[in-house]
């Protein structure tokens, strides 16, 4: 590996299980001591010592729930990462440990892996970005060797293209956007626009530098007016949301010699203090949405009002973090990447909740699907417990299916959102107003579609000055013919800050969580 291990540990895979800093770090290359035993197998597992293979190569067989189906990659220990679907619905994903692309046919339930003869021997790379081009090509990033790769589906050929780097580049996410490819350079602190049709001998790029010195450049999204939105931030120190009017810029330089973007086409919006690590970003119905990997929240930004709004997730289930030692005081879900489906709903992965989530901005509802495979090496688990994380680092939306990879379980999987949920949530009110020091009651109805056991409540809020309580004893049972009403008391402490806040109310079983947001207004 090159120089990326510490960067990945710091930014991508930090699994801080408590606010006190207890946890483990996801590293691209595991630490090895001189006497570490390595049994040669002739497979990608040889990247790891024997003692680390369960941790990085998989801890068990593929599993299923009523909503999720997993499939094991035939080659062991590939560390599947970036994933995308083509126009036929085939699933393509990249392998960290081999440099290969693989295809999964959902109809035949079969895998095909494509050898990459251009890949360095024993090379490894965190391939974070992949996209499908209508011309029948797949494009993906390669952070270890500062490269962009093209794979032709028609002839199974790979092509490596050098990525422009000065210092420590890390090409991360990638999107085929019409006649160009857009890439964010995470540590190189720029957005790159590349013409995919040029020859190797005359490569040309447009690099958009960051307006925030010393920061990293997060993922990007492109709105309906072709504006490029992305984030620049300092690790757990905040940063900025940036809007680049690429159409205006290109029109302005059509008859000039200007090559660097003018500040006239860049707008910068300071991120709220609560938004520290905005990895993922997506646009939905004119709103910009960001996933905060340092918390349990996603944020919206309204370009018209310039206002940010925070939406919390449910708390991680104990089966994901374990807490065998009792050290975990404040587990968080860590939303990572975020995308928009064809209905304008937001899909995001909750890294340390082992969830794939869908948030509907119109109804302000949230459904979170627990992924069944859990690797105990990545959590605070007791021996032989069903506990841990599969490290779900990427996903692709195709119709009512959400395909995802499990980086440390060597699986891919699919969430079928067409499967009926076991219950629904109905609020008696979506809004409540409080003065500092005041409490009010609110109720919601859980309407089951079937008999359900071991049900618990979701009562999540974004700030310590808000408190949500209920007298309902958990766990409880639901009968298919009897809705259950839940009374909740929402309290604002005397130190409350005036403003509007979103709290989350709902219920959950082990496999799925269903909830809705309530707007709490703290009056001046």
N, C-alpha and C positions, 0 to 999 in steps of 0.2 A: 504493500500500500504506500501511497504518497503521504501527504501532509495532513490528511483530513480527519484522523481519529479524534483528536481533541476537539475539533470544530463540531463533529457529529455528537460527541459526548455533551458538549455545552449547549447546543442549539436543538438538535433533532430528537435525541432519544433520552433526555433527562426524565427519569421517572421518580420525581421527588415525592415519595409517598406521604410525607407530612410537611407541614410548614417549617418544621425544625430541621429539615434537610436529610432525614433518614431515607435511604432509598438506594437504587442502583442506577448505573448508567449504561445505556445502549452504546456499545462501541463497535465500530466496523470490524476491528480485529481484536479478538480476546487476548488478554494478557497471558503470556506463557513463561514459565520458569524453565531454567536449563534442564531440569530433570523431568519435565512433563512427558508423559508417555503418549506416543502417537502410533496407533495401529494403522498401517497402510491398507486402505480398502480399494484404491483406484477410483474413488467417488469424490464428490465435492466435500464430503465429511472430513477429508484429509486436511482441510484448512484449519481444523480445530483439534486440540488434544482430546483424548478419550473422555477426560473428566468434564469437558465443555460440550460434548455432542448432544446430550439431551437438552441442554440449554439453548443451543443454536440450531439444532437439526430436527427437533421435534420430540415431544414427550409422550405421544400417544397416537391412536388411530383417529381418522376423521370422524366427526360426530354430526348429529342432526337434532333439530327441534322442529316443532310444527311450522316454524317460519324460516328456518335456516338449514341449508344443506351444504356440507363440506365435501371436498374431493382432494385426495392426496396426490401430489405431484409424483410421477413414477420414479424419477431420479431423486435419490436421497439428498437432503441438505442443500437445496438450491437457493434458499432464502429468497422466495418470490417477492417482488416489490411492486414496481409500476404496472398498471393494468388498464386495458382499454377494450372496447368492443368494436367490431367492424360492421359494415352495413348489413351483413347476413346474420348478425347476432353471435358470431364466433367471438370467443374471449381470448385475448392475447395478453401475455404478461412477460416481464423481464426478470432474469435471475441474477441476483447479486453475485453468487459464487461461480457462475459459469460464463457470463456475458452472452448467454443465449436468449432468444425469444422462444416462447412456447405458445401453442394454440390449444384451447379446449373447445371441443364441439359439444354444445349443450344437448343436442339431439342424440348423438351417439354416445355421449358421456366418455369421450376419448381424448387423450392428450397426444400432441405431436410436438417434439422439441427439435429445434433447428440449430445445428452446430454452427458456431461462429469461427471460421478458420482464421479470422483477423485478430481474434482476441489474444492478448498476451498470456503465455503459459502461466497457470496458477494465479491469474489475475482475479481481483475482486473489485467490485464497484457498486456503490449505492446508486442505482438507476431510479431516480425519483420521478422522472417525467416521461410520458409516452403519449403519442397521439396517432390517430389513423387519418391518412390522407385519401380523398376520393379517387386518386389515381392508382390506388392499390398498394400504397407504401405505408410502412410504419416508421415513425421517427421517435428516437429516444435519446435521453441525455446520459452522460457518463462522467461522474464527478472525479473519478480517480485519474483518468487520463485526459481530462479537459477536452472532451470530444462530444460531437453530435453524430448519431448513427442513423442511417437509413437502411431499412430492410424491405426488399421487393417481394411481395407476396407471390407475384407471378413466377419468378425464377429462383426464389429462396436465396437471394444474394444479399450480403451485407456490404455497406459502404461506410467508411469512417471519414468524418469531416472534422478537421481541427477547429477547436473553439478559441476565439480570440481571448487571450489571457495576459494580464500584466500582474504579476505577483500571484496571489492565492485565489484563483478562480474556482467556482463551484457551480457549473450549469445545473439547474435544478428542475423546475417545471417547464413544460414545453407545450405549445399549442400551434397547430396548423391553422393559419388564419388567411384564407383566400390564397393569394400568391406569395405569402410570406410565412416564415416560421418565427414565433416570438418565444424568447427564453429569458428567464430571470437568472442572473448570476448572483447567487446568494452572498458569497464572500467577496466577489469581485465588484459588488455594489453597483450593478447596472442592469438595464433591460436591453436585450439584443434583438434586433430585427434582421432576419437573414433571408435571402432569396434562395429557395431550395433548388432552383433550376440551373444555377451557375456551375461552371466546371471547377474541378479541384484546383486548377492552376490560376484561377482568377476569382477567388472568393472575396466577396465584399459584404460588409456588415454595417448596420447603423447601431451604434451603442448610445444608449440614453443614460448619462451619468446620474448618480443619486444627488438630490439636493441636500441630503443630510450627511455631513462628513462623519466618517468613522462608523457608519451604520452598516447593516446588512440589508439586502434587497429581497423582500419576501415574494411570495407568489403574486400573480396578477390575474385580472379579469378584463374582458373587453365588452363594453356596453353596446347598446343598439346603435349609438352614434359613432362607434369605432373609437371612442375614448379608451385609453388604457389606464386602468386603476391598479395601483400596487402600493406596498408598504415599505418604508425604510424605518428600521428600529435598532435600538441597542439592547442587548440581552437583558431583559427584566428592568429596563430603564425607560421604556416608552419610545415614541418616535412619531412618525407622520404617515398620513394617507396621502398619496400623490395621484393626481389626475393629469394625464398627458393627452392633449388634443392632437393626435397623430395626423388626422386629415387636414387640420388647419396648418400644421407644420409642413406637411408635404406640399400643400398648395403654395405655401409661402416660399419654398426653396425651388420650386419648379423652374423659375427663371432667374435664379441667383446662384452664387457660389457658396452659400452657407452650408455647412455640414454638421454643425452642432445645434441641438435644439435651442430655440430662443426661450427665455423665461416667459415670454408672452403666451406660450402654449402649455405651460406647466402651472398647476395650482397645488398648493400644499395645505393640508389641514392637520392640525395637531391632534394626535390620538388622545383619548381620555386617559387619566391616570390609571384607571383600572385595567386598561388594555395594554398588556406588557409584551406579549409574544404572538403577534398576528401572523401565523403561518399561512393559513388558507384564506382565500378571498373569492367572492362570487357576486354576480349581479342578478337581481330578480325584480322585475317590474319597476325598474328605475332606482331601486335601492341597492346599496352596496353592503355586503355582509362579510364579516371577518370572524375567523375562529381563533380563540385565544388559548394557546397551549400552556399558558401559565395558570389557568384557572378552570372553572367549570362553566364557561359562558361563551356564547357567540354575541357579536355586536352588529347592529345595523347602523348605517349612515345614510341620512336623507340629504341628497345633493341640493335640494331646494331650501330646506331650513338650516342645513349645516349641523344638524343635531345627531349625536350618537345615542343609541339605546342598547342596554345590556339585557340579554336573555339567558337565564341560568338553565342548566340541565338538572336532572335528578342526581342524587349522590351515587357514587359507585356502590355496587352490591358487595357485600363482604366476601363473596366467592371470588372476586377479582383481585382484591388486595390482601385478603387473609387476616392480617393483624394477629398472627400467632404470638408475637412478642408483646403485643399491647402498645407498641410505640407509635402507631399511626393515629394521630389525633384529628387531622383534617384531610381526609382523602378527597381528591379532586378528579374530575373526569378527563381533563385535557383534550378538548376538541382540537383536531389537527388540520385536516383539509376540509374544504366545503365546496359543494357544487350545486347547481340548480337543475332540476329535472324539467320535463316538458310542460308540467303543470305549474311551474313557478315555485315549487316547493324546494326547500333547502335540504340537502343530504350532507351529513358530515360524520366523520369517525371520531369516537371518543376513546382516545388511546388507552387511558388507564381505567376506563370502565368496561373495556372489551365490547363496546357497543357500536352499532351503526344506527344513526338517528335520522329522523325525517321531521322537519319543522315546517308547518304550513303558515306562512306569514299572514294569510287572509283570516284564517280562523284562530290564529295564535295557539295552535295545538302542537304537541310534541309526542312522537312515538319513538321509543328506543328499543332496539332489538339486541339481546345479548347473544354474542357469538359463543358457541358451546365449547370449543377447544380452548384450553387454558394451560399455559406453561408455568409450572410452579417456580421455576428459577427466576422469574421476573416479578415476584411478589413476596410477601411475608407469610408464607404458607406452612402449615403443619405437614409432616410426612404423610404421603398417600391421600391427601385431601384433593377434592376437585376445586382447585384454586389456581389463580394465576392469570397471565396475559398472553395472548397469541401475537401481539404486536401487529395490529391491523393498521398498516401504514398507507394503503391506497385502495381506491374503489372506483368502479365505473358504473354509470347508470344506463340501463338499456330497457326502455319500456317500464314495466312494473317490477323489473329485476334489478338488484344492486349486487354487482360482483365485487369481490374483495380478495386481497391476498393476506396471508398470515405469515409474517416474515420469519418467525422462529418456530413455526409448526409445520412448515413445508406443505401447506394446504392453500387451495383457493376455495372460495365459498360463495354462496348466493343467498341473498335475502329476497324472499318472494312477498312483495307488499300486497299482492292480490288476496292473500290468505286473510280471512276475516279475523279481526281482533276479538279477544274473549269478552271485552267489555268496552263501554264508552263512557266519557265523562261529560256531564252537563253542569255548567255553573249557573247559580241563581243570579249572579251579577259578575260582569267582567271588570268593573271599576269600583274602587273604594277610596274614600278620602279620610285622612287622619290628621289630627294636630299632634305635635310632639307631646309624648306622654300619654296619648290616647290609645284605646283599644276598641275594636269593633269585631262583630261576628259575621261570618260569611259561610254559606253552605254550598256543597256540590253533591250531585247525584251520580252514583256508579250504577250503570245499567248493564247487567251481565247478559251475554248471549248464550251462555252455557253455565253449568255448575263449575265454580272455580274455588280452589282451596289455597291456603297459605298466601293470602292477599295482604299487602302492607300499603301504607300511605306514602305519597310523595308530597313533601312540603318544603320546597327549596326557595331561598331568597338570597339576593346578592350582597346584602350589607348586614353587619352585626347590629345596627340600631333597629332592625326589623326582627320580629320574632313571631313564628307561626306555631300554634299549639292546637291539639285536638284531644278530646276525651275518649276517642275511639280506641279500643284495645286491639293491638295487632300481635300476631297475624289473625285474620278472620276469614270467614267463608262467604262465598256469594252463591245464591241460588238463582237459576236461570229465570224464574218467574217473579223474583222479588228485588226491585231496585233498592240500593242502600244509600241513605242520606248521611253525609258526613258534615258535621259542624266544625268550623275552624275559627280560632280567634287570632286576629292579626293585630299586633301591638307595635307601636312606635315609641322608642325610648325618648327621654328628655333631651338627648343629644342628637336627635334625628336631623338630617340635612334636608331642607325643603327641595322638592322635585318629584319627578314621576319615576316609578320603579316597577319592574316586572317580577312578580313572584309566581312560582309554579306549584299547582295543586293537581293531584291525581292519585292513581293507585298503580300497583305493580305486582307481578309474580316474577318468578326467576327468569323466565324466557323473554318477557316483554314488559315495557312500562308505557302507560298512556296518561297524558296529563294536558292541562291547559294553563295559559298564562292569565293572571289577573293584574291589572294596572293599579298600583297603590300610589296615590298622590299624597305627599306630605305637605301640608299647607304651611305657609310662612307664619 
